[in-house]
Amino acid sequence: MNVRFNQAKPEFRLKTWHKLVFLSPIFLIILLFKVNDWYRSYMLKVYKDSTWATITKVSLAGVRDAFDIENVAYSYKVGDSTYTSSVSVPVNHRFVIGSLNLPLFTNQRYRVYYASNKPHISEINLSAPDSLTIQKYIDEASYLIGQILSESRMERTKCIAQKLYQKFGFDALAYIFFYDEYVVENFKHNAHTFKTFWNSNEVKQIIESCSLSYP
């Protein structure tokens, strides 16, 4: 009697070199990104120069299409030439929020660093606005203070906004810009943290001082 034994088929195992072949395009893409980052960093370190850049577009999605991760576009001039670039900046449900924890808007100006021998290589510093951009933030904050206090006298609200900025810097302006924001949309500056800030003795003293200056 012939007895047949079912021979188990050998388990197929992917060899190491097969895995490397499959993964090599991924490694290549990562390497290309890294090389590009290293090259940009080197150029901006060795040939670093700076000027002012103007924000030309701000979007909750991409500046070119909905799938683009870069959502803030800017332009700057070097000599007679104008260069454009874009960068990815965090967003919430209403605003694109820059490094100062404040909303970004078109026509604002920030310091931009570029490679002097290749000016198209650049990096914008969103924590370094020009004086006009700062003043616009203060003016907008004074308008919001008018809404918060139901105050129609602009001299008084401008006084409050200016003194808050002088005392607390951009942090004070961020509290004002997000005075009615949900906590889940902004963990640091929201309706809850604004109340704590606004009811502090230092802020109360500033409001009282401006009320006396502009009765």
C-alpha positions as CSV (number, residue, x, y, z in Angstrom):
1,M,0.0,0.0,0.0
2,N,1.4,3.3,-1.1
3,V,1.2,6.0,1.6
4,R,1.3,9.6,0.4
5,F,2.4,12.3,2.7
6,N,1.3,15.8,2.0
7,Q,4.4,17.8,1.8
8,A,4.0,21.3,3.2
9,K,4.9,24.0,0.7
10,P,7.9,26.0,1.7
11,E,6.9,29.3,3.2
12,F,7.6,32.2,0.9
13,R,9.9,34.7,2.6
14,L,10.9,38.0,1.1
15,K,14.6,38.2,1.0
16,T,16.4,41.2,2.4
17,W,17.5,42.4,-1.0
18,H,13.9,42.2,-2.3
19,K,12.8,44.4,0.6
20,L,15.5,46.9,-0.2
21,V,14.4,47.0,-3.8
22,F,10.8,47.7,-2.8
23,L,11.8,50.3,-0.2
24,S,14.5,52.0,-2.2
25,P,12.2,54.6,-3.9
26,I,11.0,55.7,-0.4
27,F,14.6,56.0,0.9
28,L,15.5,57.9,-2.3
29,I,12.7,60.4,-1.8
30,I,13.6,60.9,1.9
31,L,17.3,61.3,0.9
32,L,16.4,63.9,-1.7
33,F,14.4,66.0,0.8
34,K,17.2,65.8,3.3
35,V,19.9,66.8,0.8
36,N,17.7,69.7,-0.3
37,D,17.3,70.8,3.4
38,W,21.0,70.5,4.0
39,Y,21.8,72.5,0.9
40,R,19.3,75.3,1.8
41,S,20.6,75.5,5.4
42,Y,24.2,75.7,4.1
43,M,23.5,78.4,1.6
44,L,21.5,80.5,4.1
45,K,24.3,80.1,6.6
46,V,27.3,80.9,4.4
47,Y,25.7,83.5,2.0
48,K,23.0,84.9,4.4
49,D,21.5,88.3,3.7
50,S,18.1,89.8,4.5
51,T,15.4,92.1,3.4
52,W,11.7,92.6,4.0
53,A,9.1,90.2,2.5
54,T,5.4,91.0,1.9
55,I,2.8,88.3,2.6
56,T,0.8,87.9,-0.7
57,K,-1.5,85.1,0.2
58,V,-2.8,83.4,3.3
59,S,-5.0,80.3,3.1
60,L,-6.4,77.7,5.5
61,A,-5.6,75.2,2.7
62,G,-2.7,75.3,0.3
63,V,-1.7,78.5,-1.7
64,R,-1.7,76.6,-5.0
65,D,-4.4,74.0,-4.4
66,A,-6.2,72.3,-1.5
67,F,-3.6,69.5,-1.2
68,D,-0.6,71.9,-1.0
69,I,0.9,71.9,2.5
70,E,2.3,75.4,2.1
71,N,-0.4,77.9,2.9
72,V,1.4,81.3,3.1
73,A,3.0,82.9,0.1
74,Y,5.3,85.8,0.2
75,S,7.4,87.9,-2.1
76,Y,10.6,90.0,-1.7
77,K,12.9,92.1,-3.9
78,V,16.7,91.7,-4.3
79,G,18.1,94.3,-6.6
80,D,15.8,94.7,-9.6
81,S,14.3,91.2,-9.3
82,T,11.3,90.0,-7.3
83,Y,11.2,86.5,-5.8
84,T,8.3,84.5,-4.5
85,S,8.2,81.6,-2.1
86,S,5.8,79.9,0.3
87,V,5.8,78.2,3.7
88,S,3.6,76.0,5.8
89,V,2.1,77.7,8.9
90,P,-0.3,76.2,11.5
91,V,-4.0,77.0,11.3
92,N,-7.2,76.7,13.3
93,H,-10.7,76.9,12.1
94,R,-10.5,80.7,11.4
95,F,-6.9,81.8,11.1
96,V,-3.5,81.0,9.9
97,I,-1.4,81.5,13.1
98,G,2.2,82.7,12.9
99,S,5.1,82.4,15.2
100,L,3.9,85.3,17.4
101,N,0.6,83.4,18.1
102,L,-1.2,86.0,16.0
103,P,-3.2,85.7,12.8
104,L,-1.4,86.3,9.6
105,F,-2.8,88.6,7.0
106,T,-1.9,89.7,3.5
107,N,0.3,92.8,3.0
108,Q,2.1,92.3,6.3
109,R,5.8,92.5,6.2
110,Y,8.3,90.2,7.9
111,R,12.1,89.8,7.8
112,V,13.2,87.3,5.2
113,Y,16.7,85.7,4.9
114,Y,18.1,84.7,1.5
115,A,21.3,83.4,0.0
116,S,23.0,86.4,-1.6
117,N,24.4,84.3,-4.5
118,K,21.1,82.5,-5.1
119,P,18.3,84.9,-3.9
120,H,15.5,82.4,-4.7
121,I,16.6,80.4,-1.6
122,S,14.9,82.0,1.3
123,E,13.5,81.6,4.8
124,I,10.9,84.0,6.2
125,N,11.0,84.9,9.9
126,L,7.4,85.2,11.0
127,S,8.5,86.3,14.5
128,A,10.1,89.5,13.1
129,P,7.4,91.9,11.7
130,D,8.2,95.4,10.6
131,S,7.0,98.4,12.6
132,L,4.0,99.1,10.3
133,T,2.8,95.5,10.8
134,I,3.2,95.8,14.5
135,Q,1.2,99.0,14.5
136,K,-1.6,97.4,12.5
137,Y,-1.8,94.6,15.1
138,I,-2.1,97.2,17.8
139,D,-4.8,99.2,15.9
140,E,-6.8,96.0,15.3
141,A,-6.4,95.1,19.0
142,S,-7.8,98.5,20.0
143,Y,-10.8,97.9,17.8
144,L,-11.4,94.6,19.5
145,I,-11.0,96.2,22.9
146,G,-13.8,98.6,21.9
147,Q,-16.0,95.6,21.4
148,I,-15.0,93.9,24.6
149,L,-15.6,97.0,26.7
150,S,-18.4,98.4,24.6
151,E,-16.3,101.5,24.4
152,S,-16.7,103.9,21.5
153,R,-13.9,106.3,22.3
154,M,-11.0,105.2,20.1
155,E,-8.4,107.3,22.0
156,R,-9.1,105.3,25.1
157,T,-9.0,101.8,23.4
158,K,-5.8,102.8,21.5
159,C,-4.3,103.8,24.8
160,I,-5.2,100.5,26.3
161,A,-3.9,98.5,23.3
162,Q,-0.6,100.4,23.2
163,K,0.1,100.1,26.9
164,L,-0.8,96.4,26.9
165,Y,1.7,95.8,24.1
166,Q,4.4,97.8,25.9
167,K,3.8,95.8,29.1
168,F,3.2,92.3,27.8
169,G,4.4,92.3,24.1
170,F,2.8,90.2,21.4
171,D,1.3,87.9,24.1
172,A,-1.2,90.6,25.1
173,L,-2.3,91.1,21.5
174,A,-2.8,87.4,21.1
175,Y,-5.1,87.3,24.1
176,I,-7.2,90.1,22.6
177,F,-7.3,88.6,19.1
178,F,-8.6,85.3,20.5
179,Y,-10.7,86.7,23.3
180,D,-13.7,84.6,22.2
181,E,-11.9,81.6,20.8
182,Y,-12.7,78.0,21.8
183,V,-10.1,76.2,23.9
184,V,-9.9,73.3,21.5
185,E,-9.0,75.7,18.7
186,N,-6.3,77.5,20.6
187,F,-5.0,76.0,23.9
188,K,-2.9,79.1,24.9
189,H,-5.0,82.0,23.8
190,N,-8.8,81.5,24.2
191,A,-11.9,82.8,26.0
192,H,-10.9,81.1,29.2
193,T,-7.2,82.3,29.3
194,F,-8.4,85.7,28.1
195,K,-10.6,86.2,31.2
196,T,-7.7,85.4,33.5
197,F,-5.4,87.8,31.7
198,W,-8.1,90.6,31.4
199,N,-9.0,90.4,35.1
200,S,-5.5,90.6,36.3
201,N,-4.5,93.6,38.4
202,E,-2.0,94.8,35.9
203,V,-4.5,94.9,33.1
204,K,-7.1,96.6,35.3
205,Q,-4.6,99.3,36.2
206,I,-3.8,99.9,32.5
207,I,-7.5,100.3,31.7
208,E,-8.0,102.6,34.6
209,S,-5.0,104.7,33.6
210,C,-6.3,105.1,30.1
211,S,-9.8,106.0,31.4
212,L,-8.3,108.8,33.4
213,S,-6.1,110.0,30.5
214,Y,-9.1,110.1,28.2
215,P,-12.2,110.8,30.3
